[in-house]
Amino acid sequence: MNILIKSATIIDTKSEFHNTTQDLLIENGSISKIGSNLEPPHNIQEINLENLHISQGWFDSSVSFGEPGFEERETIKNGLKTAAYSGFTAVAMNANTHPVLDSSADISFVLSKSQNNAVTLLPVGALTTESKGLDLAELFDMKNAGAVAFSDYKKSISNPNLMKIALQYASNFNGLVYSFPQENKIAGSGVMNENIASTKLGLKGNPSLAEALQVARDIFLLEYTGGKLHIPTISTAESVALIRAAKKKQLDVTCSVAIHNLYFTDEALHDFNTHFKVLPPLRTQTDIDALIDGVKDGTIDMVTSDHTPLNIEEKKVEFDYAAYGTIGLESAFGALQSVFSLNETIALLTQGKSRFGIESAPIQVGSPLNITLFNPDSTSTFLLKDVISKSKNAIFEGETLKGTVYGIIANHQIVLK
């Protein structure tokens, strides 16, 4: 792959060219020259886009595609296309499938479906067999097949002894264990945050206590066992405080937050729009403020779109019966830029890689090309007609977001809108 990228502002704190506008000559998939007014070799493709900015390729630690089993929601092929157009060069795919990914054969299947793609797919295997929370799945075999972590998607492990054993066992091969932060007996049948908003709407509440109890339990288990723990999509101020304290003890714990939990409060549910039914639920402004502080001080390690395609039959029902989840890949950049500065946004979209064993390639001469191309200054309204994902359950529908993604260049492929 030989191309010349013209007048690109580089956003990469690991590069000596950070915050400068340069031309980049790419030869055989690697950066051969960076400078001003580079002359293209004969018959080379040029990329010249309005207000072009580039950064290291973005990573999302929690996406669902559906395949195998839920192809009506999303296929791996179209899901990776959506990810590319949204600026992501790598995504960790949840075992939110049917059957769930709980064996080495399952991991090999999804990897085979993602071959020769610009976006790197990193499968997350189920932590327990069929994600039923009873017996550990084939963790070591899945790790050898290519699984980067283990998680029962959106299902907490109620048995603390099973979580203890999982952490101990996975530590033998440096495995990363997820624990979804919800104590089910406390959460009960709650469908939104337990607060004044749930009382007004007459909906059953899921209190922040349910999350805090589970987080506290898992931190105690981690302290006892050692190992590597990742707590996905926290949503409360209490969780931030607990994880901050755990990190001060130098426990090997990381966590993420879903972008919509940084943007919307539970007041958004005033008209029972099921697009806003997510898990964990939307919380209060106090929680959002604590989450943002946690992001800025490094307590929260990464943000995720928590992209969860669902077909219309799962959302166009009464609120109590609607499925949890929203698509989020295509709105991720614009939503984040509405909350954080450009440099903060790019850091959040790239810094989670090391936890999943992904090497970062700074934008410098000699590096392989793995970049995202975007215009950070444009604004647009997020409309369903522009959504590439097969499912349209978009929490950000109608929101004015900041920034446009042009596409990616990765794995010797160019994917531009």
C-alpha positions in Angstrom: 0.0 0.0 0.0 1.5 3.3 -1.2 -0.2 6.6 -0.5 0.4 10.2 0.3 -1.6 11.9 3.0 -1.7 15.6 2.6 -1.9 18.3 5.3 -2.9 16.1 8.2 -2.8 17.5 11.8 -1.3 14.8 13.9 -2.9 14.2 17.4 -0.6 11.7 19.1 1.2 12.5 22.3 3.7 9.7 21.7 4.8 11.3 18.4 7.3 14.1 18.0 4.9 15.6 15.4 2.0 15.9 17.9 -0.2 18.9 17.2 1.6 19.7 13.9 0.3 19.6 10.3 2.3 17.4 8.1 2.3 15.3 4.9 2.8 11.6 5.4 4.3 9.3 2.7 3.3 5.7 3.1 5.2 3.0 1.3 4.5 -0.7 1.6 2.2 -0.1 4.5 4.7 1.9 6.7 5.4 5.5 7.1 8.5 6.4 5.1 8.5 10.2 5.3 6.8 12.9 7.4 7.3 16.5 6.4 5.9 19.6 4.7 4.9 19.7 1.1 6.1 16.2 0.2 6.2 15.5 -3.5 4.3 12.3 -4.4 6.1 9.6 -6.3 4.7 8.8 -9.7 1.1 7.5 -9.8 0.6 7.3 -6.0 -2.8 7.8 -4.4 -3.3 11.0 -2.5 -5.6 11.6 0.4 -6.6 15.2 0.8 -9.6 15.9 3.1 -11.0 19.0 4.7 -9.5 19.9 8.1 -7.9 16.4 8.2 -6.7 15.2 11.5 -5.2 11.8 12.2 -4.4 9.8 15.3 -3.4 6.3 16.3 -6.2 3.9 15.5 -9.1 3.8 18.0 -10.1 0.9 20.2 -13.4 -0.1 21.7 -13.4 -2.6 24.6 -17.1 -3.6 24.4 -19.0 -4.2 21.2 -21.7 -6.8 20.3 -22.4 -7.9 16.7 -24.8 -10.8 17.1 -23.2 -13.3 14.8 -23.4 -16.2 15.4 -27.1 -16.6 16.1 -28.4 -13.1 16.0 -27.5 -12.1 12.5 -30.7 -10.1 12.2 -29.2 -7.7 14.7 -25.8 -7.5 13.1 -23.3 -9.6 11.2 -19.6 -9.6 11.8 -18.9 -8.3 8.3 -21.2 -5.3 8.6 -20.3 -4.7 12.2 -16.6 -4.3 11.3 -17.6 -2.1 8.4 -19.5 0.1 10.9 -16.5 0.1 13.2 -14.2 1.2 10.4 -16.5 4.1 9.3 -16.7 5.1 13.0 -12.9 5.3 13.3 -12.1 2.1 15.1 -9.2 -0.1 14.0 -9.7 -2.7 16.7 -12.8 -3.8 18.7 -13.3 -6.4 21.5 -16.4 -8.4 20.7 -18.5 -9.7 23.5 -19.9 -13.2 23.7 -23.3 -11.8 23.3 -24.2 -14.4 20.7 -26.2 -17.6 20.4 -24.6 -19.9 21.2 -22.3 -17.8 23.4 -18.6 -18.0 22.7 -17.5 -20.5 25.4 -15.1 -22.8 23.5 -12.0 -22.6 21.4 -14.0 -23.6 18.4 -16.3 -20.6 18.9 -13.4 -18.3 19.2 -11.8 -19.7 16.1 -15.1 -19.3 14.2 -15.5 -15.5 14.9 -11.8 -14.9 14.1 -12.2 -16.7 10.8 -15.2 -14.5 10.0 -13.1 -11.4 10.6 -10.0 -12.3 8.5 -8.6 -9.9 5.9 -10.5 -7.0 7.4 -9.1 -3.5 8.1 -10.5 -3.7 11.6 -9.0 -6.2 14.0 -11.6 -8.2 16.0 -10.6 -9.4 19.5 -13.0 -11.9 20.8 -14.0 -12.0 24.5 -14.9 -15.5 25.5 -17.6 -16.3 28.0 -16.5 -16.7 31.6 -18.9 -19.5 32.4 -20.4 -22.3 30.3 -23.3 -20.8 28.2 -22.9 -17.7 30.4 -25.1 -19.4 33.0 -22.9 -18.5 35.9 -22.5 -22.1 37.2 -19.2 -23.6 35.8 -16.1 -22.0 34.4 -15.9 -22.2 30.6 -12.8 -23.5 28.7 -10.8 -20.4 29.6 -7.3 -21.7 28.8 -8.3 -23.2 25.5 -10.1 -20.0 24.5 -7.0 -18.0 25.4 -4.9 -20.2 23.2 -7.4 -19.8 20.4 -7.3 -16.0 20.5 -9.7 -14.8 23.3 -8.4 -11.6 24.9 -10.6 -11.7 28.0 -13.5 -13.6 29.6 -16.9 -12.2 30.4 -20.5 -13.2 30.8 -21.9 -10.2 29.0 -24.2 -8.1 31.2 -24.5 -11.0 33.6 -22.9 -10.8 37.0 -21.5 -13.8 38.8 -23.6 -14.2 41.9 -21.5 -16.9 43.4 -18.4 -15.2 45.0 -16.5 -18.5 45.2 -16.8 -19.0 41.4 -15.4 -15.5 40.8 -12.6 -16.3 43.3 -11.7 -19.5 41.4 -11.9 -17.6 38.0 -9.4 -15.0 39.2 -7.1 -17.6 40.6 -7.3 -19.9 37.6 -6.9 -17.2 34.9 -3.9 -15.8 36.7 -2.0 -18.9 35.7 -2.0 -17.7 32.1 -2.3 -14.0 32.6 -6.0 -14.1 31.7 -8.2 -11.0 32.1 -11.5 -11.6 33.9 -14.5 -9.3 33.6 -17.1 -8.9 36.3 -20.3 -7.1 35.5 -21.0 -4.7 38.3 -24.5 -5.6 39.5 -25.8 -7.4 42.6 -28.9 -9.0 41.1 -30.9 -9.5 44.3 -30.6 -5.8 45.1 -31.2 -4.7 41.5 -34.3 -7.0 41.4 -36.6 -6.2 38.5 -35.6 -2.6 38.3 -35.6 -1.2 34.8 -34.1 2.3 35.5 -32.1 4.1 38.1 -33.9 4.2 41.5 -34.4 7.9 42.1 -37.1 10.6 42.0 -37.3 10.1 38.2 -38.3 6.4 38.6 -40.9 7.4 41.2 -42.4 10.0 38.9 -42.6 7.6 36.0 -43.9 4.7 38.1 -41.0 2.4 37.0 -39.2 0.0 39.2 -35.8 1.2 40.3 -32.3 -0.3 40.1 -30.4 1.4 42.9 -26.7 2.5 42.7 -26.3 0.2 45.8 -26.6 -2.8 43.5 -23.5 -1.7 41.6 -21.5 -0.6 44.6 -22.0 -3.9 46.5 -20.8 -5.9 43.5 -17.8 -3.7 42.9 -16.8 -3.8 46.5 -17.1 -7.6 46.6 -15.0 -8.1 43.5 -12.3 -5.8 44.8 -12.1 -7.8 48.0 -11.9 -11.0 45.9 -9.1 -9.5 43.8 -7.2 -8.5 46.8 -7.4 -12.0 48.2 -6.6 -13.9 45.0 -4.5 -11.7 42.8 -5.1 -11.9 39.1 -6.4 -9.3 36.6 -9.9 -7.9 36.9 -11.8 -5.6 34.6 -15.0 -4.0 35.7 -17.0 -2.9 32.6 -19.3 0.0 32.3 -19.5 1.4 35.8 -22.1 4.1 36.3 -22.1 5.4 39.8 -20.1 7.8 42.0 -19.7 5.0 44.6 -18.0 2.7 42.0 -15.5 5.4 41.1 -14.5 5.9 44.8 -14.2 2.2 45.3 -12.0 1.6 42.3 -9.9 4.7 43.0 -9.1 3.2 46.5 -8.3 -0.2 45.0 -5.8 1.4 42.6 -4.1 3.2 45.5 -3.6 -0.3 46.9 -2.0 -1.2 43.6 -4.5 -3.9 42.8 -4.5 -5.0 39.1 -8.0 -3.6 38.3 -9.2 -1.6 35.4 -12.7 -0.3 34.5 -14.6 1.3 31.7 -17.6 3.6 31.4 -20.2 3.6 28.6 -20.2 6.9 26.7 -24.0 7.3 27.1 -23.5 7.1 30.9 -21.3 10.2 30.6 -23.9 12.1 28.6 -27.5 11.4 29.6 -29.1 11.4 33.1 -32.2 9.3 34.1 -34.3 12.4 33.3 -34.0 11.4 29.6 -36.6 8.6 30.2 -39.4 11.1 30.8 -41.3 9.9 27.7 -40.5 6.2 28.1 -38.3 6.1 25.0 -36.8 2.5 25.0 -33.7 3.7 23.3 -32.7 5.0 26.7 -33.2 1.6 28.4 -29.6 0.6 29.0 -27.7 -1.5 31.5 -26.3 -0.2 33.8 -29.1 2.3 33.7 -28.7 6.1 33.2 -28.0 7.7 36.6 -27.9 11.2 38.0 -25.9 14.3 37.3 -24.0 13.7 40.5 -22.9 10.3 39.1 -22.0 11.8 35.7 -19.8 14.4 37.4 -18.0 11.7 39.5 -17.5 9.6 36.3 -16.0 12.5 34.4 -13.7 13.2 37.3 -12.8 9.5 37.3 -12.0 9.6 33.6 -9.8 12.7 34.0 -7.8 11.5 37.0 -7.2 8.0 35.5 -9.5 6.0 37.8 -11.5 5.0 34.8 -9.2 3.5 32.2 -11.3 3.6 29.1 -14.6 4.6 27.6 -16.7 2.3 25.4 -19.6 2.7 23.0 -21.0 -0.5 24.6 -22.4 -1.0 21.1 -25.4 -3.4 21.3 -27.5 -3.8 18.2 -31.1 -5.0 18.8 -33.8 -5.5 16.3 -37.0 -3.5 16.3 -39.1 -6.1 18.0 -36.9 -6.0 21.0 -37.3 -2.2 21.5 -40.7 -1.3 20.1 -42.6 -2.7 23.1 -43.6 -1.4 26.6 -40.7 -0.1 28.5 -40.7 -2.9 31.1 -40.4 -5.5 28.4 -37.9 -3.8 26.1 -34.3 -5.2 25.9 -31.4 -3.3 27.3 -28.9 -1.7 25.0 -28.1 0.9 22.3 -25.8 1.1 19.3 -23.0 3.5 19.9 -20.0 3.0 17.5 -21.1 5.7 15.0 -21.9 8.3 17.7 -18.9 7.6 19.9 -16.5 10.3 18.7 -19.1 13.1 18.4 -20.5 12.3 21.8 -17.2 12.2 23.5 -16.1 15.5 21.9 -19.3 17.0 23.4 -18.0 16.2 26.9 -14.2 16.3 26.6 -11.5 18.3 24.7 -10.1 16.9 21.5 -6.8 15.7 23.1 -8.8 14.0 26.0 -11.1 12.4 23.5 -8.3 10.9 21.4 -6.6 9.7 24.6 -9.8 7.9 25.7 -10.2 6.3 22.3 -6.7 4.9 22.2 -5.4 4.3 25.8 -7.3 1.0 26.5 -5.2 -1.0 24.1 -2.5 -2.2 26.4 -4.9 -3.9 28.7 -5.9 -6.2 25.9 -2.4 -6.8 24.6 -2.6 -4.5 21.6 0.6 -2.8 20.6 0.4 0.9 19.9 2.2 2.3 16.9 3.1 6.0 17.3 2.8 8.1 14.2 6.5 8.4 13.2 8.8 7.3 10.4 9.2 3.5 10.4 5.9 2.7 12.1 3.2 0.6 10.4 0.2 2.6 9.4 -2.7 2.2 11.8 -4.6 5.5 12.0 -8.0 7.1 12.2 -8.9 10.1 10.0 -11.3 12.7 11.2 -12.4 16.3 11.3 -12.9 17.4 14.9 -14.6 20.8 14.2 -17.7 19.9 12.2 -21.1 19.5 13.9 -24.0 17.4 12.8 -27.3 15.9 14.0 -27.2 12.2 14.5 -29.9 10.7 12.3 -31.1 7.2 11.8 -31.0 7.5 8.1 -27.2 7.8 8.2 -26.7 4.7 10.5 -24.7 1.9 8.8 -25.4 -0.7 11.5 -28.3 -3.1 10.6 -30.0 -2.2 13.9 -31.2 1.4 14.6 -31.6 1.4 18.4 -29.6 4.6 18.8 -29.7 6.5 22.1 -28.0 9.5 20.4 -30.7 9.9 17.7 -31.4 13.6 17.3 -28.5 14.8 19.3 -26.1 17.4 17.9 -22.6 15.9 18.0 -19.2 17.4 17.4 -16.8 16.0 14.8 -16.9 13.8 11.7 -15.0 10.6 11.1 -13.6 10.0 7.7 -12.5 6.4 8.2 -9.3 4.4 8.9 -6.2 3.1 7.4 -5.1 -0.2 9.0 -4.0 -3.7 8.1 -2.8 -2.4 4.7 -6.4 -1.3 3.8 -8.0 2.1 3.3 -11.6 2.4 4.5 -13.1 5.9 3.9 -16.7 7.1 3.7 
